[in-house]
Amino acid sequence: MRQAGAGKIINLESLAGLTSIPFIAFYCATKFALEAYSESLWHELKPFGITVTLIEPGWVRTAISHGSRAAAGTLPIYEGPRNRATAVIGRAVEEGLSPEVVAKFVLRAATSRQPRLRSRVGADAQWLPRVKELTSVEFVCIGRPPQVCSGCHQQVSNGEYDQKLSRRFP
């Protein structure tokens, strides 16, 4: 691509690279990494006529939950909240965008003369990162066990932790 003086790199990202989601930390970490990697490449390759585009969809109807695994040994303190969060994520995926909608954004990036670095797909990919920027740390921290939260919000008991997570993941 450098020799040709042109080229396109299109990376399929996720809402999980824009805002972390409880109980899928490894997935979020890989998507945050892809976000940083792609943005760095965008800066490095632009002088060579190579574009980099991140397609950032929200929830998409895929079989993602079928391939995910739970840890071999789980901690009981997380069981209720984790099960509720997993159910919420499952519903979000079931009600998500069709893969064809995301494919249209990929095609648009592939055929565009000047593709944008980021292309957010779906309403949740538009509004959820903004909510994260505007909300308090306390809202963002709900979902962290009290013994792990390092002073970012008021310490709560295990029962209060479960109640807060129950409201967040009904």
MARTI-423583 format. One record per residue (C-alpha): x, y, z; chain. Coordinates in steps of 0.5 Angstrom, whole numbers. Example, Ala and Ser with C-alpha at 12.3 -4.5 7.8 and 13.67 -1.06 7.14 Angstrom:
! residues 2
+-------+-------+-------+------+
:     u :     v :     w : sero :
+-------+-------+-------+------+
:    25 :    -9 :    16 :    A :
:    27 :    -2 :    14 :    A :
+-------+-------+-------+------+
END
This chain:
! residues 170
+-------+-------+-------+------+
:     u :     v :     w : sero :
+-------+-------+-------+------+
:     0 :     0 :     0 :    A :
:     6 :     5 :     1 :    A :
:     9 :     3 :    -5 :    A :
:     2 :     4 :    -9 :    A :
:     1 :    11 :    -5 :    A :
:    -6 :     9 :    -3 :    A :
:   -10 :     4 :     1 :    A :
:   -15 :     3 :     6 :    A :
:   -15 :    -1 :    13 :    A :
:   -22 :    -2 :    16 :    A :
:   -23 :    -5 :    23 :    A :
:   -29 :    -7 :    26 :    A :
:   -30 :    -5 :    33 :    A :
:   -35 :    -5 :    38 :    A :
:   -39 :     0 :    43 :    A :
:   -34 :    -4 :    48 :    A :
:   -28 :     0 :    45 :    A :
:   -32 :     6 :    47 :    A :
:   -35 :     5 :    54 :    A :
:   -33 :    -1 :    58 :    A :
:   -39 :    -6 :    60 :    A :
:   -39 :   -10 :    66 :    A :
:   -37 :   -17 :    66 :    A :
:   -34 :   -17 :    59 :    A :
:   -27 :   -14 :    61 :    A :
:   -23 :   -18 :    57 :    A :
:   -27 :   -17 :    51 :    A :
:   -27 :    -9 :    52 :    A :
:   -20 :    -9 :    53 :    A :
:   -19 :   -12 :    46 :    A :
:   -23 :    -7 :    43 :    A :
:   -20 :    -1 :    47 :    A :
:   -14 :    -4 :    44 :    A :
:   -16 :    -4 :    37 :    A :
:   -19 :     3 :    38 :    A :
:   -12 :     6 :    40 :    A :
:    -8 :     2 :    35 :    A :
:   -13 :     4 :    29 :    A :
:   -12 :    11 :    31 :    A :
:    -5 :    11 :    32 :    A :
:    -4 :     7 :    25 :    A :
:    -9 :    13 :    22 :    A :
:    -3 :    18 :    24 :    A :
:     2 :    14 :    22 :    A :
:     0 :    12 :    15 :    A :
:    -4 :    18 :    13 :    A :
:     2 :    21 :    10 :    A :
:     3 :    15 :     5 :    A :
:    -4 :    16 :     2 :    A :
:    -7 :    10 :     7 :    A :
:   -13 :    11 :    10 :    A :
:   -16 :     7 :    17 :    A :
:   -23 :     7 :    19 :    A :
:   -26 :     4 :    25 :    A :
:   -33 :     2 :    24 :    A :
:   -36 :     2 :    31 :    A :
:   -43 :    -1 :    32 :    A :
:   -47 :    -2 :    38 :    A :
:   -51 :    -8 :    39 :    A :
:   -51 :   -13 :    33 :    A :
:   -55 :   -19 :    32 :    A :
:   -50 :   -24 :    32 :    A :
:   -48 :   -31 :    36 :    A :
:   -43 :   -27 :    40 :    A :
:   -46 :   -30 :    46 :    A :
:   -45 :   -37 :    44 :    A :
:   -38 :   -37 :    43 :    A :
:   -37 :   -33 :    50 :    A :
:   -34 :   -37 :    56 :    A :
:   -35 :   -36 :    63 :    A :
:   -29 :   -37 :    68 :    A :
:   -28 :   -44 :    70 :    A :
:   -28 :   -42 :    78 :    A :
:   -33 :   -36 :    79 :    A :
:   -33 :   -32 :    85 :    A :
:   -40 :   -32 :    89 :    A :
:   -40 :   -25 :    90 :    A :
:   -41 :   -24 :    83 :    A :
:   -46 :   -29 :    81 :    A :
:   -53 :   -25 :    82 :    A :
:   -50 :   -19 :    78 :    A :
:   -46 :   -23 :    73 :    A :
:   -52 :   -27 :    71 :    A :
:   -57 :   -20 :    71 :    A :
:   -51 :   -17 :    67 :    A :
:   -51 :   -23 :    62 :    A :
:   -58 :   -23 :    61 :    A :
:   -58 :   -15 :    59 :    A :
:   -53 :   -16 :    54 :    A :
:   -56 :   -22 :    51 :    A :
:   -63 :   -18 :    50 :    A :
:   -59 :   -12 :    47 :    A :
:   -56 :   -17 :    42 :    A :
:   -62 :   -20 :    41 :    A :
:   -65 :   -13 :    39 :    A :
:   -59 :   -10 :    36 :    A :
:   -58 :    -8 :    29 :    A :
:   -58 :   -13 :    23 :    A :
:   -51 :   -15 :    21 :    A :
:   -53 :   -12 :    14 :    A :
:   -53 :    -5 :    17 :    A :
:   -46 :    -6 :    19 :    A :
:   -44 :    -9 :    13 :    A :
:   -47 :    -2 :     9 :    A :
:   -42 :     2 :    13 :    A :
:   -36 :    -2 :    12 :    A :
:   -38 :    -2 :     4 :    A :
:   -39 :     6 :     5 :    A :
:   -32 :     6 :     8 :    A :
:   -29 :     1 :     3 :    A :
:   -32 :     5 :    -3 :    A :
:   -31 :    13 :     0 :    A :
:   -25 :    17 :    -3 :    A :
:   -24 :    20 :     4 :    A :
:   -27 :    15 :     9 :    A :
:   -27 :    18 :    16 :    A :
:   -23 :    15 :    22 :    A :
:   -29 :    13 :    26 :    A :
:   -36 :    11 :    24 :    A :
:   -41 :    10 :    29 :    A :
:   -47 :     5 :    27 :    A :
:   -53 :     5 :    31 :    A :
:   -56 :    10 :    36 :    A :
:   -53 :     6 :    42 :    A :
:   -46 :     7 :    39 :    A :
:   -48 :    15 :    38 :    A :
:   -51 :    16 :    45 :    A :
:   -48 :    11 :    50 :    A :
:   -41 :    14 :    50 :    A :
:   -44 :    21 :    51 :    A :
:   -47 :    19 :    57 :    A :
:   -41 :    16 :    60 :    A :
:   -38 :    23 :    58 :    A :
:   -43 :    27 :    62 :    A :
:   -45 :    23 :    68 :    A :
:   -41 :    22 :    75 :    A :
:   -36 :    17 :    77 :    A :
:   -41 :    14 :    82 :    A :
:   -46 :    12 :    76 :    A :
:   -40 :     9 :    72 :    A :
:   -37 :     6 :    78 :    A :
:   -44 :     2 :    80 :    A :
:   -42 :    -5 :    78 :    A :
:   -36 :    -5 :    82 :    A :
:   -35 :    -9 :    88 :    A :
:   -34 :    -5 :    94 :    A :
:   -27 :    -8 :    96 :    A :
:   -25 :    -7 :    89 :    A :
:   -27 :     0 :    88 :    A :
:   -21 :     5 :    90 :    A :
:   -25 :    11 :    93 :    A :
:   -28 :    13 :    87 :    A :
:   -35 :    13 :    90 :    A :
:   -37 :    11 :    97 :    A :
:   -36 :     4 :   100 :    A :
:   -42 :     0 :   100 :    A :
:   -44 :    -7 :   103 :    A :
:   -44 :   -13 :    99 :    A :
:   -52 :   -13 :   100 :    A :
:   -52 :    -5 :    97 :    A :
:   -48 :    -7 :    92 :    A :
:   -52 :   -13 :    89 :    A :
:   -58 :    -8 :    90 :    A :
:   -55 :    -2 :    86 :    A :
:   -53 :    -7 :    81 :    A :
:   -60 :   -10 :    81 :    A :
:   -63 :    -3 :    79 :    A :
:   -58 :    -3 :    73 :    A :
:   -59 :   -10 :    71 :    A :
:   -66 :   -11 :    72 :    A :
+-------+-------+-------+------+
END
